[in-house]
Amino acid sequence: MTAKGYDQVVMASPGGTTHTAAPGLRRVLQFKDLVIYGMVFMLPIAPFSLFGIVQHVSHGLVPLAYLLGAAVMAFTARSYGLLSAAIPLAGSAYTYTSMGINDTFGFIAGWLIFLDYMIAPGLMYVISAASLHDLFPAIARWEWIVVFTVAGTGINVAGIQFAARANRIMLYAMLLILGVFLVMGLVALAHGKGNGGLTAASLFDPRRFAWPAIGTAILISSTNFLGFDAITTLAEEVVPERRHLLGRAGLVTLAIVVALFVAQSWVAADLAPGVHAAGDDTAFYDIAFYAGGTFLRALTSISVALAFGIACAVVCQSAIARILFAMGRDRQMPAIFARVHPRTQQPYMANLFVGAVSLVLALAFQDQIEQLALFQNFGALSCFCLVNISVTGFFWVKRGERRVVSYLMLPLVGLLGTVALLVAMRRETLELGGAWLVAGAVYYVVLRLAFRRRVTIDA
């Protein structure tokens, strides 16, 4: 691939080869834009949607599940930070693994992260539809799914600057709504509802604690943490002097959302004993009604719908579109995905494709939120394993930088943590994930043998 006519990011690989970024995306994002993007991806109010499911499988220890999930993710977030600083190119895990290990494993990483990010927007639409259908039962879930898919795809096609402005507005709105819930929830506890206050039992209770249960809870709740890695997909849209801050943005974002997740799930867990929830999908809304009446229930339901269906779905689609853009540019996926709109400088064909696939997935799994979330996690966690290995491969093996703690021990901890979560997955989820990997292997063999493509990453 040549660099002629392209906005270039030139870097030297460990072997001395020059790598060039092309074609150019618009470089306008600052550090605060990256943090906002990551927070919108992970959503400050994300536990609203999965609280009932996590509560059920964890035996009520929801805050603990979020704390342990964050601890596992922190090591992988650090690995992403190291690689994004050294390889400031689009493609995220796909590019890092290609350069840290080799092209074959790079394709596998891209295929896995493709599964993660491709499912994510559809999952967001399903969650939004469930919350609004609970509030407006006369409108079918599939109708809400169509509306949100069109809106999310449209915002992405409009351009990264427009999406960044929309992200800021939606983030501030979510933080305001979360503040309202926390205040009203604490007031309700102070008046004797639920456990009558914040209790340590909601954080840890040896009578309810069991590793298999908490492991499954971490798996499900970790869906809400997937987003620190998505920040790295914007590497080619960050102003050049801020590229080195990609990794720091991921860690800062993770720290902020962990604090918010624990706070809201702790309040909800201590209110839960006084609530008879109609179902796991809507348990949080029942808790909101118990704490603040119809007003708080409606506020939380509508906020979840808009946050997941528009805010989070927009950044999810943006992330996978850039993965497809990078893989299409490197001929690992159809070249049409590398097309950039001349006015907005967006990978518009990739965005339209993601919107279409998300719609199909959301309609197919509109009543199976938990299964869709676990399947998404298979792709993310498998890819995280490769990213942790890539740290050692890139810095220790290829660059010869012998820093035992940074490039061997800490990535190994991140690898073992993600492997432990994968092993704890349900058999049917692992079988679906295995089928996805087999499909990817077939596609890769056809790509190499039938089309005789050997890709050199110029990403």
ZANUNU-906612 format. One record per residue (C-alpha): residue number from 1; z, y, x. Coordinates in steps of 0.05 Angstrom, whole numbers, plus 5000, padded with zeros to 4 digits. Layout:
BEGIN
rec i: NUM | w: Z | v: Y | u: X
...
END
This chain:
BEGIN
rec i: 1 | w: 5000 | v: 5000 | u: 5000
rec i: 2 | w: 4982 | v: 5068 | u: 5029
rec i: 3 | w: 5021 | v: 5132 | u: 5021
rec i: 4 | w: 4961 | v: 5177 | u: 5011
rec i: 5 | w: 4972 | v: 5228 | u: 4956
rec i: 6 | w: 5043 | v: 5206 | u: 4943
rec i: 7 | w: 5111 | v: 5240 | u: 4949
rec i: 8 | w: 5140 | v: 5200 | u: 5007
rec i: 9 | w: 5207 | v: 5175 | u: 5029
rec i: 10 | w: 5197 | v: 5147 | u: 5099
rec i: 11 | w: 5249 | v: 5102 | u: 5131
rec i: 12 | w: 5251 | v: 5052 | u: 5187
rec i: 13 | w: 5267 | v: 4980 | u: 5170
rec i: 14 | w: 5311 | v: 4938 | u: 5216
rec i: 15 | w: 5249 | v: 4907 | u: 5246
rec i: 16 | w: 5218 | v: 4975 | u: 5261
rec i: 17 | w: 5168 | v: 4975 | u: 5203
rec i: 18 | w: 5159 | v: 5040 | u: 5166
rec i: 19 | w: 5171 | v: 5038 | u: 5091
rec i: 20 | w: 5143 | v: 5091 | u: 5045
rec i: 21 | w: 5162 | v: 5108 | u: 4974
rec i: 22 | w: 5103 | v: 5118 | u: 4927
rec i: 23 | w: 5080 | v: 5142 | u: 4878
rec i: 24 | w: 5128 | v: 5201 | u: 4873
rec i: 25 | w: 5179 | v: 5212 | u: 4818
rec i: 26 | w: 5208 | v: 5280 | u: 4805
rec i: 27 | w: 5267 | v: 5295 | u: 4853
rec i: 28 | w: 5313 | v: 5338 | u: 4811
rec i: 29 | w: 5379 | v: 5300 | u: 4802
rec i: 30 | w: 5445 | v: 5324 | u: 4833
rec i: 31 | w: 5511 | v: 5286 | u: 4845
rec i: 32 | w: 5540 | v: 5307 | u: 4778
rec i: 33 | w: 5477 | v: 5282 | u: 4743
rec i: 34 | w: 5487 | v: 5214 | u: 4775
rec i: 35 | w: 5560 | v: 5210 | u: 4752
rec i: 36 | w: 5541 | v: 5232 | u: 4682
rec i: 37 | w: 5485 | v: 5181 | u: 4681
rec i: 38 | w: 5532 | v: 5125 | u: 4702
rec i: 39 | w: 5586 | v: 5146 | u: 4652
rec i: 40 | w: 5535 | v: 5148 | u: 4595
rec i: 41 | w: 5509 | v: 5080 | u: 4617
rec i: 42 | w: 5580 | v: 5050 | u: 4616
rec i: 43 | w: 5602 | v: 5095 | u: 4557
rec i: 44 | w: 5673 | v: 5123 | u: 4556
rec i: 45 | w: 5681 | v: 5093 | u: 4486
rec i: 46 | w: 5650 | v: 5026 | u: 4502
rec i: 47 | w: 5713 | v: 4985 | u: 4486
rec i: 48 | w: 5707 | v: 5009 | u: 4413
rec i: 49 | w: 5650 | v: 4960 | u: 4403
rec i: 50 | w: 5676 | v: 4897 | u: 4439
rec i: 51 | w: 5751 | v: 4906 | u: 4429
rec i: 52 | w: 5758 | v: 4855 | u: 4374
rec i: 53 | w: 5718 | v: 4802 | u: 4412
rec i: 54 | w: 5756 | v: 4813 | u: 4477
rec i: 55 | w: 5822 | v: 4814 | u: 4439
rec i: 56 | w: 5806 | v: 4748 | u: 4407
rec i: 57 | w: 5787 | v: 4710 | u: 4470
rec i: 58 | w: 5841 | v: 4742 | u: 4515
rec i: 59 | w: 5897 | v: 4729 | u: 4465
rec i: 60 | w: 5909 | v: 4803 | u: 4458
rec i: 61 | w: 5910 | v: 4822 | u: 4533
rec i: 62 | w: 5851 | v: 4870 | u: 4529
rec i: 63 | w: 5876 | v: 4923 | u: 4579
rec i: 64 | w: 5888 | v: 4867 | u: 4630
rec i: 65 | w: 5817 | v: 4841 | u: 4621
rec i: 66 | w: 5789 | v: 4910 | u: 4636
rec i: 67 | w: 5834 | v: 4919 | u: 4697
rec i: 68 | w: 5815 | v: 4852 | u: 4727
rec i: 69 | w: 5742 | v: 4863 | u: 4711
rec i: 70 | w: 5743 | v: 4929 | u: 4747
rec i: 71 | w: 5776 | v: 4898 | u: 4808
rec i: 72 | w: 5720 | v: 4847 | u: 4813
rec i: 73 | w: 5665 | v: 4899 | u: 4803
rec i: 74 | w: 5694 | v: 4947 | u: 4855
rec i: 75 | w: 5673 | v: 4904 | u: 4914
rec i: 76 | w: 5602 | v: 4898 | u: 4887
rec i: 77 | w: 5600 | v: 4973 | u: 4873
rec i: 78 | w: 5617 | v: 4984 | u: 4946
rec i: 79 | w: 5560 | v: 4938 | u: 4967
rec i: 80 | w: 5511 | v: 4978 | u: 4924
rec i: 81 | w: 5538 | v: 5041 | u: 4956
rec i: 82 | w: 5525 | v: 5017 | u: 5027
rec i: 83 | w: 5455 | v: 4994 | u: 5011
rec i: 84 | w: 5435 | v: 5055 | u: 4970
rec i: 85 | w: 5456 | v: 5101 | u: 5028
rec i: 86 | w: 5414 | v: 5060 | u: 5078
rec i: 87 | w: 5355 | v: 5047 | u: 5031
rec i: 88 | w: 5344 | v: 5109 | u: 4987
rec i: 89 | w: 5287 | v: 5078 | u: 4947
rec i: 90 | w: 5275 | v: 5059 | u: 4874
rec i: 91 | w: 5283 | v: 4987 | u: 4853
rec i: 92 | w: 5358 | v: 4979 | u: 4863
rec i: 93 | w: 5377 | v: 4906 | u: 4874
rec i: 94 | w: 5304 | v: 4884 | u: 4878
rec i: 95 | w: 5290 | v: 4930 | u: 4937
rec i: 96 | w: 5358 | v: 4918 | u: 4971
rec i: 97 | w: 5350 | v: 4843 | u: 4969
rec i: 98 | w: 5278 | v: 4846 | u: 4992
rec i: 99 | w: 5299 | v: 4885 | u: 5053
rec i: 100 | w: 5366 | v: 4851 | u: 5063
rec i: 101 | w: 5342 | v: 4779 | u: 5057
rec i: 102 | w: 5267 | v: 4772 | u: 5044
rec i: 103 | w: 5212 | v: 4782 | u: 4992
rec i: 104 | w: 5224 | v: 4717 | u: 4956
rec i: 105 | w: 5298 | v: 4731 | u: 4943
rec i: 106 | w: 5278 | v: 4802 | u: 4927
rec i: 107 | w: 5234 | v: 4777 | u: 4871
rec i: 108 | w: 5291 | v: 4733 | u: 4846
rec i: 109 | w: 5338 | v: 4793 | u: 4845
rec i: 110 | w: 5286 | v: 4834 | u: 4808
rec i: 111 | w: 5276 | v: 4777 | u: 4758
rec i: 112 | w: 5351 | v: 4772 | u: 4746
rec i: 113 | w: 5363 | v: 4846 | u: 4740
rec i: 114 | w: 5302 | v: 4848 | u: 4695
rec i: 115 | w: 5340 | v: 4801 | u: 4648
rec i: 116 | w: 5403 | v: 4844 | u: 4652
rec i: 117 | w: 5371 | v: 4911 | u: 4638
rec i: 118 | w: 5319 | v: 4884 | u: 4589
rec i: 119 | w: 5373 | v: 4855 | u: 4545
rec i: 120 | w: 5418 | v: 4916 | u: 4551
rec i: 121 | w: 5379 | v: 4964 | u: 4506
rec i: 122 | w: 5372 | v: 4910 | u: 4453
rec i: 123 | w: 5446 | v: 4896 | u: 4456
rec i: 124 | w: 5460 | v: 4970 | u: 4448
rec i: 125 | w: 5417 | v: 4973 | u: 4385
rec i: 126 | w: 5451 | v: 4912 | u: 4356
rec i: 127 | w: 5520 | v: 4942 | u: 4367
rec i: 128 | w: 5498 | v: 5008 | u: 4336
rec i: 129 | w: 5468 | v: 4973 | u: 4276
rec i: 130 | w: 5532 | v: 4933 | u: 4266
rec i: 131 | w: 5576 | v: 4995 | u: 4266
rec i: 132 | w: 5532 | v: 5034 | u: 4217
rec i: 133 | w: 5520 | v: 4975 | u: 4172
rec i: 134 | w: 5596 | v: 4969 | u: 4165
rec i: 135 | w: 5598 | v: 5042 | u: 4144
rec i: 136 | w: 5533 | v: 5042 | u: 4102
rec i: 137 | w: 5524 | v: 4969 | u: 4078
rec i: 138 | w: 5465 | v: 4989 | u: 4034
rec i: 139 | w: 5422 | v: 5000 | u: 4096
rec i: 140 | w: 5402 | v: 4936 | u: 4132
rec i: 141 | w: 5417 | v: 4925 | u: 4205
rec i: 142 | w: 5344 | v: 4917 | u: 4223
rec i: 143 | w: 5328 | v: 4986 | u: 4195
rec i: 144 | w: 5379 | v: 5018 | u: 4241
rec i: 145 | w: 5352 | v: 4979 | u: 4300
rec i: 146 | w: 5282 | v: 5006 | u: 4289
rec i: 147 | w: 5306 | v: 5078 | u: 4283
rec i: 148 | w: 5347 | v: 5073 | u: 4348
rec i: 149 | w: 5291 | v: 5039 | u: 4387
rec i: 150 | w: 5242 | v: 5094 | u: 4370
rec i: 151 | w: 5292 | v: 5149 | u: 4386
rec i: 152 | w: 5314 | v: 5119 | u: 4453
rec i: 153 | w: 5243 | v: 5105 | u: 4477
rec i: 154 | w: 5220 | v: 5175 | u: 4457
rec i: 155 | w: 5274 | v: 5209 | u: 4497
rec i: 156 | w: 5257 | v: 5169 | u: 4559
rec i: 157 | w: 5183 | v: 5183 | u: 4554
rec i: 158 | w: 5198 | v: 5257 | u: 4548
rec i: 159 | w: 5223 | v: 5260 | u: 4620
rec i: 160 | w: 5283 | v: 5252 | u: 4666
rec i: 161 | w: 5305 | v: 5325 | u: 4660
rec i: 162 | w: 5305 | v: 5322 | u: 4584
rec i: 163 | w: 5344 | v: 5257 | u: 4587
rec i: 164 | w: 5394 | v: 5286 | u: 4636
rec i: 165 | w: 5408 | v: 5345 | u: 4589
rec i: 166 | w: 5416 | v: 5297 | u: 4531
rec i: 167 | w: 5463 | v: 5254 | u: 4572
rec i: 168 | w: 5510 | v: 5313 | u: 4586
rec i: 169 | w: 5514 | v: 5332 | u: 4512
rec i: 170 | w: 5528 | v: 5261 | u: 4490
rec i: 171 | w: 5579 | v: 5250 | u: 4545
rec i: 172 | w: 5620 | v: 5311 | u: 4525
rec i: 173 | w: 5617 | v: 5289 | u: 4452
rec i: 174 | w: 5642 | v: 5219 | u: 4470
rec i: 175 | w: 5700 | v: 5246 | u: 4511
rec i: 176 | w: 5720 | v: 5291 | u: 4453
rec i: 177 | w: 5719 | v: 5233 | u: 4404
rec i: 178 | w: 5758 | v: 5189 | u: 4452
rec i: 179 | w: 5810 | v: 5244 | u: 4458
rec i: 180 | w: 5817 | v: 5248 | u: 4382
rec i: 181 | w: 5828 | v: 5172 | u: 4378
rec i: 182 | w: 5880 | v: 5172 | u: 4434
rec i: 183 | w: 5920 | v: 5229 | u: 4403
rec i: 184 | w: 5918 | v: 5200 | u: 4332
rec i: 185 | w: 5933 | v: 5130 | u: 4358
rec i: 186 | w: 5993 | v: 5153 | u: 4399
rec i: 187 | w: 6019 | v: 5193 | u: 4339
rec i: 188 | w: 6013 | v: 5131 | u: 4295
rec i: 189 | w: 6051 | v: 5089 | u: 4347
rec i: 190 | w: 6105 | v: 5143 | u: 4351
rec i: 191 | w: 6114 | v: 5138 | u: 4275
rec i: 192 | w: 6128 | v: 5063 | u: 4280
rec i: 193 | w: 6060 | v: 5033 | u: 4268
rec i: 194 | w: 6038 | v: 4970 | u: 4307
rec i: 195 | w: 6087 | v: 4957 | u: 4363
rec i: 196 | w: 6119 | v: 5025 | u: 4354
rec i: 197 | w: 6096 | v: 5051 | u: 4421
rec i: 198 | w: 6060 | v: 5031 | u: 4485
rec i: 199 | w: 6088 | v: 4965 | u: 4509
rec i: 200 | w: 6081 | v: 4925 | u: 4573
rec i: 201 | w: 6065 | v: 4863 | u: 4532
rec i: 202 | w: 5996 | v: 4891 | u: 4518
rec i: 203 | w: 5983 | v: 4893 | u: 4592
rec i: 204 | w: 6012 | v: 4825 | u: 4610
rec i: 205 | w: 6050 | v: 4772 | u: 4571
rec i: 206 | w: 6061 | v: 4704 | u: 4606
rec i: 207 | w: 6066 | v: 4670 | u: 4539
rec i: 208 | w: 5994 | v: 4690 | u: 4521
rec i: 209 | w: 5963 | v: 4690 | u: 4590
rec i: 210 | w: 5915 | v: 4633 | u: 4607
rec i: 211 | w: 5862 | v: 4636 | u: 4662
rec i: 212 | w: 5805 | v: 4605 | u: 4621
rec i: 213 | w: 5817 | v: 4655 | u: 4565
rec i: 214 | w: 5824 | v: 4715 | u: 4610
rec i: 215 | w: 5763 | v: 4693 | u: 4650
rec i: 216 | w: 5720 | v: 4693 | u: 4587
rec i: 217 | w: 5750 | v: 4760 | u: 4567
rec i: 218 | w: 5731 | v: 4790 | u: 4635
rec i: 219 | w: 5661 | v: 4763 | u: 4627
rec i: 220 | w: 5652 | v: 4797 | u: 4559
rec i: 221 | w: 5688 | v: 4861 | u: 4578
rec i: 222 | w: 5648 | v: 4867 | u: 4643
rec i: 223 | w: 5588 | v: 4883 | u: 4599
rec i: 224 | w: 5619 | v: 4952 | u: 4593
rec i: 225 | w: 5621 | v: 4961 | u: 4669
rec i: 226 | w: 5547 | v: 4949 | u: 4680
rec i: 227 | w: 5523 | v: 5017 | u: 4699
rec i: 228 | w: 5550 | v: 5034 | u: 4767
rec i: 229 | w: 5491 | v: 4994 | u: 4795
rec i: 230 | w: 5441 | v: 5029 | u: 4749
rec i: 231 | w: 5454 | v: 5094 | u: 4785
rec i: 232 | w: 5417 | v: 5066 | u: 4845
rec i: 233 | w: 5353 | v: 5059 | u: 4804
rec i: 234 | w: 5348 | v: 5135 | u: 4807
rec i: 235 | w: 5344 | v: 5137 | u: 4883
rec i: 236 | w: 5275 | v: 5169 | u: 4884
rec i: 237 | w: 5294 | v: 5223 | u: 4833
rec i: 238 | w: 5354 | v: 5251 | u: 4871
rec i: 239 | w: 5344 | v: 5315 | u: 4911
rec i: 240 | w: 5334 | v: 5292 | u: 4984
rec i: 241 | w: 5398 | v: 5323 | u: 5011
rec i: 242 | w: 5440 | v: 5285 | u: 4960
rec i: 243 | w: 5410 | v: 5215 | u: 4968
rec i: 244 | w: 5468 | v: 5192 | u: 5011
rec i: 245 | w: 5516 | v: 5205 | u: 4952
rec i: 246 | w: 5486 | v: 5150 | u: 4908
rec i: 247 | w: 5540 | v: 5100 | u: 4928
rec i: 248 | w: 5597 | v: 5149 | u: 4921
rec i: 249 | w: 5572 | v: 5167 | u: 4851
rec i: 250 | w: 5576 | v: 5094 | u: 4831
rec i: 251 | w: 5648 | v: 5086 | u: 4855
rec i: 252 | w: 5671 | v: 5152 | u: 4824
rec i: 253 | w: 5640 | v: 5132 | u: 4758
rec i: 254 | w: 5673 | v: 5064 | u: 4759
rec i: 255 | w: 5741 | v: 5094 | u: 4774
rec i: 256 | w: 5736 | v: 5144 | u: 4716
rec i: 257 | w: 5713 | v: 5095 | u: 4664
rec i: 258 | w: 5766 | v: 5043 | u: 4684
rec i: 259 | w: 5821 | v: 5094 | u: 4669
rec i: 260 | w: 5789 | v: 5111 | u: 4602
rec i: 261 | w: 5778 | v: 5037 | u: 4583
rec i: 262 | w: 5850 | v: 5018 | u: 4598
rec i: 263 | w: 5878 | v: 5078 | u: 4561
rec i: 264 | w: 5841 | v: 5066 | u: 4496
rec i: 265 | w: 5847 | v: 4990 | u: 4496
rec i: 266 | w: 5922 | v: 4996 | u: 4510
rec i: 267 | w: 5932 | v: 5042 | u: 4450
rec i: 268 | w: 5889 | v: 4997 | u: 4406
rec i: 269 | w: 5924 | v: 4933 | u: 4429
rec i: 270 | w: 5992 | v: 4961 | u: 4410
rec i: 271 | w: 5966 | v: 4983 | u: 4342
rec i: 272 | w: 5932 | v: 4916 | u: 4329
rec i: 273 | w: 5994 | v: 4877 | u: 4305
rec i: 274 | w: 5996 | v: 4919 | u: 4242
rec i: 275 | w: 5923 | v: 4910 | u: 4225
rec i: 276 | w: 5887 | v: 4855 | u: 4186
rec i: 277 | w: 5817 | v: 4859 | u: 4215
rec i: 278 | w: 5758 | v: 4838 | u: 4173
rec i: 279 | w: 5723 | v: 4809 | u: 4235
rec i: 280 | w: 5719 | v: 4814 | u: 4310
rec i: 281 | w: 5656 | v: 4858 | u: 4308
rec i: 282 | w: 5692 | v: 4912 | u: 4268
rec i: 283 | w: 5764 | v: 4903 | u: 4290
rec i: 284 | w: 5768 | v: 4969 | u: 4326
rec i: 285 | w: 5745 | v: 5007 | u: 4265
rec i: 286 | w: 5800 | v: 4973 | u: 4224
rec i: 287 | w: 5851 | v: 4995 | u: 4276
rec i: 288 | w: 5823 | v: 5066 | u: 4273
rec i: 289 | w: 5832 | v: 5065 | u: 4197
rec i: 290 | w: 5903 | v: 5040 | u: 4205
rec i: 291 | w: 5918 | v: 5097 | u: 4254
rec i: 292 | w: 5881 | v: 5155 | u: 4223
rec i: 293 | w: 5852 | v: 5136 | u: 4156
rec i: 294 | w: 5780 | v: 5141 | u: 4132
rec i: 295 | w: 5766 | v: 5201 | u: 4177
rec i: 296 | w: 5781 | v: 5164 | u: 4242
rec i: 297 | w: 5746 | v: 5101 | u: 4219
rec i: 298 | w: 5682 | v: 5140 | u: 4203
rec i: 299 | w: 5687 | v: 5180 | u: 4267
rec i: 300 | w: 5693 | v: 5119 | u: 4312
rec i: 301 | w: 5639 | v: 5080 | u: 4274
rec i: 302 | w: 5588 | v: 5136 | u: 4277
rec i: 303 | w: 5605 | v: 5153 | u: 4349
rec i: 304 | w: 5594 | v: 5081 | u: 4371
rec i: 305 | w: 5527 | v: 5079 | u: 4335
rec i: 306 | w: 5502 | v: 5142 | u: 4368
rec i: 307 | w: 5532 | v: 5127 | u: 4436
rec i: 308 | w: 5503 | v: 5057 | u: 4441
rec i: 309 | w: 5440 | v: 5067 | u: 4400
rec i: 310 | w: 5418 | v: 5131 | u: 4435
rec i: 311 | w: 5461 | v: 5152 | u: 4495
rec i: 312 | w: 5470 | v: 5084 | u: 4528
rec i: 313 | w: 5403 | v: 5056 | u: 4506
rec i: 314 | w: 5367 | v: 5115 | u: 4537
rec i: 315 | w: 5397 | v: 5104 | u: 4606
rec i: 316 | w: 5389 | v: 5028 | u: 4599
rec i: 317 | w: 5314 | v: 5036 | u: 4585
rec i: 318 | w: 5309 | v: 5087 | u: 4641
rec i: 319 | w: 5339 | v: 5037 | u: 4690
rec i: 320 | w: 5296 | v: 4977 | u: 4674
rec i: 321 | w: 5234 | v: 5021 | u: 4670
rec i: 322 | w: 5246 | v: 5040 | u: 4743
rec i: 323 | w: 5257 | v: 4968 | u: 4763
rec i: 324 | w: 5190 | v: 4951 | u: 4731
rec i: 325 | w: 5159 | v: 5013 | u: 4764
rec i: 326 | w: 5181 | v: 4989 | u: 4833
rec i: 327 | w: 5160 | v: 4917 | u: 4822
rec i: 328 | w: 5093 | v: 4939 | u: 4792
rec i: 329 | w: 5082 | v: 4985 | u: 4852
rec i: 330 | w: 5094 | v: 4926 | u: 4899
rec i: 331 | w: 5049 | v: 4880 | u: 4857
rec i: 332 | w: 5107 | v: 4834 | u: 4838
rec i: 333 | w: 5095 | v: 4853 | u: 4766
rec i: 334 | w: 5031 | v: 4879 | u: 4731
rec i: 335 | w: 5008 | v: 4943 | u: 4765
rec i: 336 | w: 5005 | v: 4979 | u: 4697
rec i: 337 | w: 5081 | v: 4987 | u: 4702
rec i: 338 | w: 5072 | v: 5033 | u: 4762
rec i: 339 | w: 5033 | v: 5085 | u: 4723
rec i: 340 | w: 5067 | v: 5153 | u: 4723
rec i: 341 | w: 5053 | v: 5205 | u: 4670
rec i: 342 | w: 5019 | v: 5265 | u: 4703
rec i: 343 | w: 5061 | v: 5317 | u: 4666
rec i: 344 | w: 5131 | v: 5286 | u: 4661
rec i: 345 | w: 5125 | v: 5242 | u: 4723
rec i: 346 | w: 5156 | v: 5185 | u: 4685
rec i: 347 | w: 5136 | v: 5111 | u: 4688
rec i: 348 | w: 5115 | v: 5116 | u: 4616
rec i: 349 | w: 5080 | v: 5048 | u: 4609
rec i: 350 | w: 5142 | v: 5013 | u: 4634
rec i: 351 | w: 5184 | v: 5053 | u: 4584
rec i: 352 | w: 5139 | v: 5034 | u: 4526
rec i: 353 | w: 5141 | v: 4961 | u: 4546
rec i: 354 | w: 5217 | v: 4961 | u: 4551
rec i: 355 | w: 5221 | v: 4993 | u: 4482
rec i: 356 | w: 5178 | v: 4939 | u: 4451
rec i: 357 | w: 5216 | v: 4881 | u: 4483
rec i: 358 | w: 5283 | v: 4912 | u: 4465
rec i: 359 | w: 5262 | v: 4917 | u: 4392
rec i: 360 | w: 5243 | v: 4843 | u: 4390
rec i: 361 | w: 5308 | v: 4821 | u: 4423
rec i: 362 | w: 5351 | v: 4865 | u: 4379
rec i: 363 | w: 5319 | v: 4839 | u: 4315
rec i: 364 | w: 5325 | v: 4766 | u: 4339
rec i: 365 | w: 5399 | v: 4772 | u: 4358
rec i: 366 | w: 5423 | v: 4824 | u: 4308
rec i: 367 | w: 5480 | v: 4778 | u: 4285
rec i: 368 | w: 5498 | v: 4749 | u: 4353
rec i: 369 | w: 5529 | v: 4805 | u: 4394
rec i: 370 | w: 5574 | v: 4759 | u: 4437
rec i: 371 | w: 5518 | v: 4711 | u: 4456
rec i: 372 | w: 5472 | v: 4769 | u: 4475
rec i: 373 | w: 5526 | v: 4802 | u: 4517
rec i: 374 | w: 5541 | v: 4738 | u: 4556
rec i: 375 | w: 5467 | v: 4724 | u: 4569
rec i: 376 | w: 5460 | v: 4795 | u: 4596
rec i: 377 | w: 5519 | v: 4783 | u: 4642
rec i: 378 | w: 5487 | v: 4722 | u: 4671
rec i: 379 | w: 5430 | v: 4765 | u: 4697
rec i: 380 | w: 5476 | v: 4820 | u: 4723
rec i: 381 | w: 5527 | v: 4775 | u: 4758
rec i: 382 | w: 5474 | v: 4730 | u: 4790
rec i: 383 | w: 5440 | v: 4792 | u: 4817
rec i: 384 | w: 5507 | v: 4820 | u: 4842
rec i: 385 | w: 5514 | v: 4756 | u: 4884
rec i: 386 | w: 5448 | v: 4771 | u: 4919
rec i: 387 | w: 5467 | v: 4844 | u: 4930
rec i: 388 | w: 5532 | v: 4824 | u: 4965
rec i: 389 | w: 5494 | v: 4775 | u: 5009
rec i: 390 | w: 5443 | v: 4829 | u: 5024
rec i: 391 | w: 5496 | v: 4874 | u: 5055
rec i: 392 | w: 5509 | v: 4821 | u: 5108
rec i: 393 | w: 5435 | v: 4806 | u: 5115
rec i: 394 | w: 5413 | v: 4878 | u: 5123
rec i: 395 | w: 5469 | v: 4907 | u: 5166
rec i: 396 | w: 5496 | v: 4847 | u: 5205
rec i: 397 | w: 5435 | v: 4803 | u: 5214
rec i: 398 | w: 5376 | v: 4851 | u: 5214
rec i: 399 | w: 5408 | v: 4913 | u: 5243
rec i: 400 | w: 5458 | v: 4877 | u: 5287
rec i: 401 | w: 5517 | v: 4920 | u: 5266
rec i: 402 | w: 5578 | v: 4876 | u: 5279
rec i: 403 | w: 5630 | v: 4906 | u: 5232
rec i: 404 | w: 5668 | v: 4845 | u: 5208
rec i: 405 | w: 5707 | v: 4878 | u: 5150
rec i: 406 | w: 5652 | v: 4922 | u: 5123
rec i: 407 | w: 5592 | v: 4876 | u: 5130
rec i: 408 | w: 5623 | v: 4807 | u: 5125
rec i: 409 | w: 5692 | v: 4803 | u: 5093
rec i: 410 | w: 5687 | v: 4854 | u: 5036
rec i: 411 | w: 5617 | v: 4832 | u: 5013
rec i: 412 | w: 5644 | v: 4760 | u: 5014
rec i: 413 | w: 5701 | v: 4780 | u: 4968
rec i: 414 | w: 5651 | v: 4812 | u: 4921
rec i: 415 | w: 5608 | v: 4749 | u: 4924
rec i: 416 | w: 5666 | v: 4702 | u: 4909
rec i: 417 | w: 5690 | v: 4746 | u: 4851
rec i: 418 | w: 5622 | v: 4745 | u: 4817
rec i: 419 | w: 5613 | v: 4671 | u: 4830
rec i: 420 | w: 5680 | v: 4658 | u: 4797
rec i: 421 | w: 5657 | v: 4695 | u: 4735
rec i: 422 | w: 5592 | v: 4657 | u: 4733
rec i: 423 | w: 5627 | v: 4590 | u: 4738
rec i: 424 | w: 5671 | v: 4610 | u: 4679
rec i: 425 | w: 5611 | v: 4621 | u: 4634
rec i: 426 | w: 5597 | v: 4577 | u: 4574
rec i: 427 | w: 5550 | v: 4519 | u: 4584
rec i: 428 | w: 5498 | v: 4545 | u: 4535
rec i: 429 | w: 5497 | v: 4612 | u: 4571
rec i: 430 | w: 5486 | v: 4578 | u: 4638
rec i: 431 | w: 5431 | v: 4535 | u: 4608
rec i: 432 | w: 5395 | v: 4597 | u: 4581
rec i: 433 | w: 5403 | v: 4630 | u: 4648
rec i: 434 | w: 5376 | v: 4569 | u: 4684
rec i: 435 | w: 5316 | v: 4569 | u: 4638
rec i: 436 | w: 5303 | v: 4642 | u: 4655
rec i: 437 | w: 5306 | v: 4626 | u: 4730
rec i: 438 | w: 5257 | v: 4568 | u: 4721
rec i: 439 | w: 5209 | v: 4614 | u: 4684
rec i: 440 | w: 5215 | v: 4664 | u: 4741
rec i: 441 | w: 5201 | v: 4609 | u: 4793
rec i: 442 | w: 5138 | v: 4588 | u: 4756
rec i: 443 | w: 5114 | v: 4660 | u: 4752
rec i: 444 | w: 5128 | v: 4670 | u: 4826
rec i: 445 | w: 5090 | v: 4607 | u: 4847
rec i: 446 | w: 5030 | v: 4628 | u: 4805
rec i: 447 | w: 5034 | v: 4698 | u: 4834
rec i: 448 | w: 5032 | v: 4671 | u: 4905
rec i: 449 | w: 4986 | v: 4611 | u: 4899
rec i: 450 | w: 4937 | v: 4630 | u: 4844
rec i: 451 | w: 4932 | v: 4704 | u: 4861
rec i: 452 | w: 4951 | v: 4695 | u: 4935
rec i: 453 | w: 4994 | v: 4757 | u: 4935
rec i: 454 | w: 5040 | v: 4768 | u: 4993
rec i: 455 | w: 5078 | v: 4831 | u: 4981
rec i: 456 | w: 5103 | v: 4878 | u: 5036
rec i: 457 | w: 5155 | v: 4924 | u: 5007
rec i: 458 | w: 5130 | v: 4995 | u: 5015
rec i: 459 | w: 5175 | v: 5013 | u: 4957
END
